[in-house]
Amino acid sequence: MEGVHILAIINSVLTHNGNPAVTDDDIVLREARFRSLDFSEVTLRWICFG
């Protein structure tokens, strides 16, 4: 899986939680309101659908 695909999953989780999508690869995920619980959701989506 490429970084573009992972960023798409991260953006899906962010927007589902009412946060704006990340458009810059250099942004710190904490600044994007990406919570530790969101990492678990990204991992599960990657395993199930990746």
PAMARKE-536225 format. One record per atom (N, C-alpha, C): residue in three letters; x, y, z; residue number from 1; atom name. Coordinates in nm, 2 decimals. Atoms other than C-alpha are relative to their C-alpha. Layout:
<pt><r>ALA</r><X>X</X><Y>Y</Y><Z>Z</Z><k>NUM</k><a>CA</a></pt>
...
***
This chain:
<pt><r>MET</r><X>0.08</X><Y>-0.12</Y><Z>0.00</Z><k>1</k><a>N</a></pt>
<pt><r>MET</r><X>0.00</X><Y>0.00</Y><Z>0.00</Z><k>1</k><a>CA</a></pt>
<pt><r>MET</r><X>0.09</X><Y>0.12</Y><Z>0.00</Z><k>1</k><a>C</a></pt>
<pt><r>GLU</r><X>-0.08</X><Y>-0.12</Y><Z>0.02</Z><k>2</k><a>N</a></pt>
<pt><r>GLU</r><X>0.13</X><Y>0.34</Y><Z>-0.10</Z><k>2</k><a>CA</a></pt>
<pt><r>GLU</r><X>-0.05</X><Y>0.11</Y><Z>0.10</Z><k>2</k><a>C</a></pt>
<pt><r>GLY</r><X>0.04</X><Y>-0.11</Y><Z>-0.09</Z><k>3</k><a>N</a></pt>
<pt><r>GLY</r><X>0.13</X><Y>0.66</Y><Z>0.11</Z><k>3</k><a>CA</a></pt>
<pt><r>GLY</r><X>-0.13</X><Y>0.07</Y><Z>-0.04</Z><k>3</k><a>C</a></pt>
<pt><r>VAL</r><X>0.13</X><Y>-0.07</Y><Z>0.05</Z><k>4</k><a>N</a></pt>
<pt><r>VAL</r><X>-0.15</X><Y>0.80</Y><Z>-0.11</Z><k>4</k><a>CA</a></pt>
<pt><r>VAL</r><X>-0.12</X><Y>-0.07</Y><Z>0.06</Z><k>4</k><a>C</a></pt>
<pt><r>HIS</r><X>0.11</X><Y>0.08</Y><Z>-0.05</Z><k>5</k><a>N</a></pt>
<pt><r>HIS</r><X>-0.37</X><Y>0.51</Y><Z>0.00</Z><k>5</k><a>CA</a></pt>
<pt><r>HIS</r><X>-0.02</X><Y>0.02</Y><Z>0.15</Z><k>5</k><a>C</a></pt>
<pt><r>ILE</r><X>0.01</X><Y>-0.02</Y><Z>-0.14</Z><k>6</k><a>N</a></pt>
<pt><r>ILE</r><X>-0.29</X><Y>0.55</Y><Z>0.36</Z><k>6</k><a>CA</a></pt>
<pt><r>ILE</r><X>-0.06</X><Y>0.14</Y><Z>0.04</Z><k>6</k><a>C</a></pt>
<pt><r>LEU</r><X>0.06</X><Y>-0.14</Y><Z>-0.02</Z><k>7</k><a>N</a></pt>
<pt><r>LEU</r><X>-0.36</X><Y>0.93</Y><Z>0.34</Z><k>7</k><a>CA</a></pt>
<pt><r>LEU</r><X>-0.15</X><Y>0.00</Y><Z>-0.02</Z><k>7</k><a>C</a></pt>
<pt><r>ALA</r><X>0.14</X><Y>0.01</Y><Z>0.04</Z><k>8</k><a>N</a></pt>
<pt><r>ALA</r><X>-0.69</X><Y>0.85</Y><Z>0.18</Z><k>8</k><a>CA</a></pt>
<pt><r>ALA</r><X>-0.08</X><Y>-0.06</Y><Z>0.12</Z><k>8</k><a>C</a></pt>
<pt><r>ILE</r><X>0.07</X><Y>0.06</Y><Z>-0.12</Z><k>9</k><a>N</a></pt>
<pt><r>ILE</r><X>-0.79</X><Y>0.63</Y><Z>0.48</Z><k>9</k><a>CA</a></pt>
<pt><r>ILE</r><X>0.00</X><Y>0.09</Y><Z>0.12</Z><k>9</k><a>C</a></pt>
<pt><r>ILE</r><X>-0.01</X><Y>-0.10</Y><Z>-0.11</Z><k>10</k><a>N</a></pt>
<pt><r>ILE</r><X>-0.66</X><Y>0.89</Y><Z>0.73</Z><k>10</k><a>CA</a></pt>
<pt><r>ILE</r><X>-0.11</X><Y>0.11</Y><Z>-0.02</Z><k>10</k><a>C</a></pt>
<pt><r>ASN</r><X>0.09</X><Y>-0.10</Y><Z>0.03</Z><k>11</k><a>N</a></pt>
<pt><r>ASN</r><X>-0.87</X><Y>1.15</Y><Z>0.55</Z><k>11</k><a>CA</a></pt>
<pt><r>ASN</r><X>-0.15</X><Y>-0.04</Y><Z>0.02</Z><k>11</k><a>C</a></pt>
<pt><r>SER</r><X>0.13</X><Y>0.06</Y><Z>-0.02</Z><k>12</k><a>N</a></pt>
<pt><r>SER</r><X>-1.17</X><Y>0.92</Y><Z>0.56</Z><k>12</k><a>CA</a></pt>
<pt><r>SER</r><X>-0.04</X><Y>0.00</Y><Z>0.14</Z><k>12</k><a>C</a></pt>
<pt><r>VAL</r><X>0.02</X><Y>0.00</Y><Z>-0.14</Z><k>13</k><a>N</a></pt>
<pt><r>VAL</r><X>-1.14</X><Y>0.89</Y><Z>0.93</Z><k>13</k><a>CA</a></pt>
<pt><r>VAL</r><X>-0.02</X><Y>0.14</Y><Z>0.06</Z><k>13</k><a>C</a></pt>
<pt><r>LEU</r><X>0.01</X><Y>-0.14</Y><Z>-0.05</Z><k>14</k><a>N</a></pt>
<pt><r>LEU</r><X>-1.08</X><Y>1.26</Y><Z>0.99</Z><k>14</k><a>CA</a></pt>
<pt><r>LEU</r><X>-0.14</X><Y>0.06</Y><Z>-0.04</Z><k>14</k><a>C</a></pt>
<pt><r>THR</r><X>0.12</X><Y>-0.06</Y><Z>0.05</Z><k>15</k><a>N</a></pt>
<pt><r>THR</r><X>-1.38</X><Y>1.37</Y><Z>0.78</Z><k>15</k><a>CA</a></pt>
<pt><r>THR</r><X>-0.12</X><Y>-0.07</Y><Z>0.07</Z><k>15</k><a>C</a></pt>
<pt><r>HIS</r><X>0.11</X><Y>0.07</Y><Z>-0.07</Z><k>16</k><a>N</a></pt>
<pt><r>HIS</r><X>-1.60</X><Y>1.10</Y><Z>0.94</Z><k>16</k><a>CA</a></pt>
<pt><r>HIS</r><X>-0.02</X><Y>0.06</Y><Z>0.14</Z><k>16</k><a>C</a></pt>
<pt><r>ASN</r><X>0.01</X><Y>-0.06</Y><Z>-0.14</Z><k>17</k><a>N</a></pt>
<pt><r>ASN</r><X>-1.52</X><Y>1.26</Y><Z>1.28</Z><k>17</k><a>CA</a></pt>
<pt><r>ASN</r><X>-0.02</X><Y>0.15</Y><Z>0.00</Z><k>17</k><a>C</a></pt>
<pt><r>GLY</r><X>0.03</X><Y>-0.14</Y><Z>0.01</Z><k>18</k><a>N</a></pt>
<pt><r>GLY</r><X>-1.60</X><Y>1.61</Y><Z>1.15</Z><k>18</k><a>CA</a></pt>
<pt><r>GLY</r><X>0.12</X><Y>0.09</Y><Z>-0.01</Z><k>18</k><a>C</a></pt>
<pt><r>ASN</r><X>-0.12</X><Y>-0.08</Y><Z>0.01</Z><k>19</k><a>N</a></pt>
<pt><r>ASN</r><X>-1.24</X><Y>1.73</Y><Z>1.10</Z><k>19</k><a>CA</a></pt>
<pt><r>ASN</r><X>0.03</X><Y>0.01</Y><Z>-0.15</Z><k>19</k><a>C</a></pt>
<pt><r>PRO</r><X>-0.04</X><Y>-0.02</Y><Z>0.14</Z><k>20</k><a>N</a></pt>
<pt><r>PRO</r><X>-1.10</X><Y>1.87</Y><Z>0.78</Z><k>20</k><a>CA</a></pt>
<pt><r>PRO</r><X>0.10</X><Y>-0.10</Y><Z>-0.05</Z><k>20</k><a>C</a></pt>
<pt><r>ALA</r><X>-0.10</X><Y>0.10</Y><Z>0.05</Z><k>21</k><a>N</a></pt>
<pt><r>ALA</r><X>-0.90</X><Y>1.64</Y><Z>0.55</Z><k>21</k><a>CA</a></pt>
<pt><r>ALA</r><X>0.14</X><Y>0.06</Y><Z>-0.01</Z><k>21</k><a>C</a></pt>
<pt><r>VAL</r><X>-0.14</X><Y>-0.04</Y><Z>0.01</Z><k>22</k><a>N</a></pt>
<pt><r>VAL</r><X>-0.52</X><Y>1.66</Y><Z>0.54</Z><k>22</k><a>CA</a></pt>
<pt><r>VAL</r><X>0.03</X><Y>0.02</Y><Z>-0.15</Z><k>22</k><a>C</a></pt>
<pt><r>THR</r><X>-0.04</X><Y>-0.02</Y><Z>0.13</Z><k>23</k><a>N</a></pt>
<pt><r>THR</r><X>-0.39</X><Y>1.81</Y><Z>0.22</Z><k>23</k><a>CA</a></pt>
<pt><r>THR</r><X>0.15</X><Y>0.01</Y><Z>-0.02</Z><k>23</k><a>C</a></pt>
<pt><r>ASP</r><X>-0.14</X><Y>-0.02</Y><Z>0.00</Z><k>24</k><a>N</a></pt>
<pt><r>ASP</r><X>-0.03</X><Y>1.85</Y><Z>0.31</Z><k>24</k><a>CA</a></pt>
<pt><r>ASP</r><X>0.07</X><Y>-0.12</Y><Z>0.07</Z><k>24</k><a>C</a></pt>
<pt><r>ASP</r><X>-0.07</X><Y>0.12</Y><Z>-0.05</Z><k>25</k><a>N</a></pt>
<pt><r>ASP</r><X>0.19</X><Y>1.54</Y><Z>0.36</Z><k>25</k><a>CA</a></pt>
<pt><r>ASP</r><X>0.09</X><Y>0.03</Y><Z>0.12</Z><k>25</k><a>C</a></pt>
<pt><r>ASP</r><X>-0.10</X><Y>-0.04</Y><Z>-0.11</Z><k>26</k><a>N</a></pt>
<pt><r>ASP</r><X>0.42</X><Y>1.73</Y><Z>0.60</Z><k>26</k><a>CA</a></pt>
<pt><r>ASP</r><X>-0.07</X><Y>0.04</Y><Z>0.13</Z><k>26</k><a>C</a></pt>
<pt><r>ILE</r><X>0.07</X><Y>-0.04</Y><Z>-0.12</Z><k>27</k><a>N</a></pt>
<pt><r>ILE</r><X>0.15</X><Y>1.81</Y><Z>0.85</Z><k>27</k><a>CA</a></pt>
<pt><r>ILE</r><X>0.01</X><Y>-0.10</Y><Z>0.11</Z><k>27</k><a>C</a></pt>
<pt><r>VAL</r><X>0.00</X><Y>0.09</Y><Z>-0.11</Z><k>28</k><a>N</a></pt>
<pt><r>VAL</r><X>0.18</X><Y>1.66</Y><Z>1.20</Z><k>28</k><a>CA</a></pt>
<pt><r>VAL</r><X>-0.14</X><Y>-0.04</Y><Z>0.03</Z><k>28</k><a>C</a></pt>
<pt><r>LEU</r><X>0.14</X><Y>0.05</Y><Z>-0.02</Z><k>29</k><a>N</a></pt>
<pt><r>LEU</r><X>-0.12</X><Y>1.44</Y><Z>1.26</Z><k>29</k><a>CA</a></pt>
<pt><r>LEU</r><X>-0.07</X><Y>0.06</Y><Z>0.12</Z><k>29</k><a>C</a></pt>
<pt><r>ARG</r><X>0.06</X><Y>-0.06</Y><Z>-0.12</Z><k>30</k><a>N</a></pt>
<pt><r>ARG</r><X>-0.18</X><Y>1.59</Y><Z>1.60</Z><k>30</k><a>CA</a></pt>
<pt><r>ARG</r><X>-0.06</X><Y>0.14</Y><Z>-0.03</Z><k>30</k><a>C</a></pt>
<pt><r>GLU</r><X>0.05</X><Y>-0.13</Y><Z>0.04</Z><k>31</k><a>N</a></pt>
<pt><r>GLU</r><X>-0.22</X><Y>1.93</Y><Z>1.44</Z><k>31</k><a>CA</a></pt>
<pt><r>GLU</r><X>-0.13</X><Y>-0.02</Y><Z>-0.09</Z><k>31</k><a>C</a></pt>
<pt><r>ALA</r><X>0.11</X><Y>0.03</Y><Z>0.08</Z><k>32</k><a>N</a></pt>
<pt><r>ALA</r><X>-0.48</X><Y>1.77</Y><Z>1.21</Z><k>32</k><a>CA</a></pt>
<pt><r>ALA</r><X>-0.12</X><Y>-0.06</Y><Z>0.09</Z><k>32</k><a>C</a></pt>
<pt><r>ARG</r><X>0.10</X><Y>0.05</Y><Z>-0.09</Z><k>33</k><a>N</a></pt>
<pt><r>ARG</r><X>-0.68</X><Y>1.66</Y><Z>1.52</Z><k>33</k><a>CA</a></pt>
<pt><r>ARG</r><X>-0.02</X><Y>-0.16</Y><Z>-0.01</Z><k>33</k><a>C</a></pt>
<pt><r>PHE</r><X>0.00</X><Y>0.15</Y><Z>0.01</Z><k>34</k><a>N</a></pt>
<pt><r>PHE</r><X>-0.59</X><Y>1.29</Y><Z>1.46</Z><k>34</k><a>CA</a></pt>
<pt><r>PHE</r><X>0.03</X><Y>-0.06</Y><Z>0.13</Z><k>34</k><a>C</a></pt>
<pt><r>ARG</r><X>-0.01</X><Y>0.06</Y><Z>-0.13</Z><k>35</k><a>N</a></pt>
<pt><r>ARG</r><X>-0.64</X><Y>1.10</Y><Z>1.78</Z><k>35</k><a>CA</a></pt>
<pt><r>ARG</r><X>0.06</X><Y>-0.14</Y><Z>0.00</Z><k>35</k><a>C</a></pt>
<pt><r>SER</r><X>-0.06</X><Y>0.13</Y><Z>-0.01</Z><k>36</k><a>N</a></pt>
<pt><r>SER</r><X>-0.47</X><Y>0.79</Y><Z>1.90</Z><k>36</k><a>CA</a></pt>
<pt><r>SER</r><X>-0.10</X><Y>-0.11</Y><Z>-0.04</Z><k>36</k><a>C</a></pt>
<pt><r>LEU</r><X>0.11</X><Y>0.10</Y><Z>0.03</Z><k>37</k><a>N</a></pt>
<pt><r>LEU</r><X>-0.80</X><Y>0.60</Y><Z>1.87</Z><k>37</k><a>CA</a></pt>
<pt><r>LEU</r><X>-0.02</X><Y>-0.01</Y><Z>-0.15</Z><k>37</k><a>C</a></pt>
<pt><r>ASP</r><X>0.01</X><Y>0.00</Y><Z>0.14</Z><k>38</k><a>N</a></pt>
<pt><r>ASP</r><X>-0.80</X><Y>0.70</Y><Z>1.50</Z><k>38</k><a>CA</a></pt>
<pt><r>ASP</r><X>0.10</X><Y>-0.09</Y><Z>-0.07</Z><k>38</k><a>C</a></pt>
<pt><r>PHE</r><X>-0.10</X><Y>0.10</Y><Z>0.06</Z><k>39</k><a>N</a></pt>
<pt><r>PHE</r><X>-0.48</X><Y>0.50</Y><Z>1.44</Z><k>39</k><a>CA</a></pt>
<pt><r>PHE</r><X>-0.06</X><Y>-0.14</Y><Z>0.00</Z><k>39</k><a>C</a></pt>
<pt><r>SER</r><X>0.06</X><Y>0.13</Y><Z>0.00</Z><k>40</k><a>N</a></pt>
<pt><r>SER</r><X>-0.67</X><Y>0.19</Y><Z>1.54</Z><k>40</k><a>CA</a></pt>
<pt><r>SER</r><X>-0.10</X><Y>-0.02</Y><Z>-0.11</Z><k>40</k><a>C</a></pt>
<pt><r>GLU</r><X>0.10</X><Y>0.01</Y><Z>0.11</Z><k>41</k><a>N</a></pt>
<pt><r>GLU</r><X>-0.95</X><Y>0.27</Y><Z>1.30</Z><k>41</k><a>CA</a></pt>
<pt><r>GLU</r><X>0.07</X><Y>-0.01</Y><Z>-0.14</Z><k>41</k><a>C</a></pt>
<pt><r>VAL</r><X>-0.08</X><Y>0.01</Y><Z>0.12</Z><k>42</k><a>N</a></pt>
<pt><r>VAL</r><X>-0.70</X><Y>0.33</Y><Z>1.02</Z><k>42</k><a>CA</a></pt>
<pt><r>VAL</r><X>0.06</X><Y>-0.14</Y><Z>-0.02</Z><k>42</k><a>C</a></pt>
<pt><r>THR</r><X>-0.06</X><Y>0.14</Y><Z>0.01</Z><k>43</k><a>N</a></pt>
<pt><r>THR</r><X>-0.53</X><Y>0.00</Y><Z>1.09</Z><k>43</k><a>CA</a></pt>
<pt><r>THR</r><X>-0.10</X><Y>-0.10</Y><Z>-0.03</Z><k>43</k><a>C</a></pt>
<pt><r>LEU</r><X>0.10</X><Y>0.09</Y><Z>0.03</Z><k>44</k><a>N</a></pt>
<pt><r>LEU</r><X>-0.85</X><Y>-0.19</Y><Z>1.09</Z><k>44</k><a>CA</a></pt>
<pt><r>LEU</r><X>-0.05</X><Y>0.01</Y><Z>-0.14</Z><k>44</k><a>C</a></pt>
<pt><r>ARG</r><X>0.04</X><Y>-0.02</Y><Z>0.14</Z><k>45</k><a>N</a></pt>
<pt><r>ARG</r><X>-0.96</X><Y>-0.04</Y><Z>0.76</Z><k>45</k><a>CA</a></pt>
<pt><r>ARG</r><X>0.10</X><Y>-0.05</Y><Z>-0.10</Z><k>45</k><a>C</a></pt>
<pt><r>TRP</r><X>-0.11</X><Y>0.04</Y><Z>0.09</Z><k>46</k><a>N</a></pt>
<pt><r>TRP</r><X>-0.62</X><Y>-0.11</Y><Z>0.61</Z><k>46</k><a>CA</a></pt>
<pt><r>TRP</r><X>0.00</X><Y>-0.15</Y><Z>-0.01</Z><k>46</k><a>C</a></pt>
<pt><r>ILE</r><X>0.00</X><Y>0.14</Y><Z>0.00</Z><k>47</k><a>N</a></pt>
<pt><r>ILE</r><X>-0.64</X><Y>-0.47</Y><Z>0.72</Z><k>47</k><a>CA</a></pt>
<pt><r>ILE</r><X>-0.12</X><Y>-0.06</Y><Z>-0.07</Z><k>47</k><a>C</a></pt>
<pt><r>CYS</r><X>0.13</X><Y>0.06</Y><Z>0.06</Z><k>48</k><a>N</a></pt>
<pt><r>CYS</r><X>-1.00</X><Y>-0.53</Y><Z>0.61</Z><k>48</k><a>CA</a></pt>
<pt><r>CYS</r><X>-0.01</X><Y>0.04</Y><Z>-0.15</Z><k>48</k><a>C</a></pt>
<pt><r>PHE</r><X>0.03</X><Y>-0.04</Y><Z>0.14</Z><k>49</k><a>N</a></pt>
<pt><r>PHE</r><X>-1.00</X><Y>-0.33</Y><Z>0.29</Z><k>49</k><a>CA</a></pt>
<pt><r>PHE</r><X>0.12</X><Y>0.03</Y><Z>-0.08</Z><k>49</k><a>C</a></pt>
<pt><r>GLY</r><X>-0.12</X><Y>-0.03</Y><Z>0.07</Z><k>50</k><a>N</a></pt>
<pt><r>GLY</r><X>-0.64</X><Y>-0.27</Y><Z>0.20</Z><k>50</k><a>CA</a></pt>
<pt><r>GLY</r><X>0.05</X><Y>-0.11</Y><Z>-0.09</Z><k>50</k><a>C</a></pt>
***
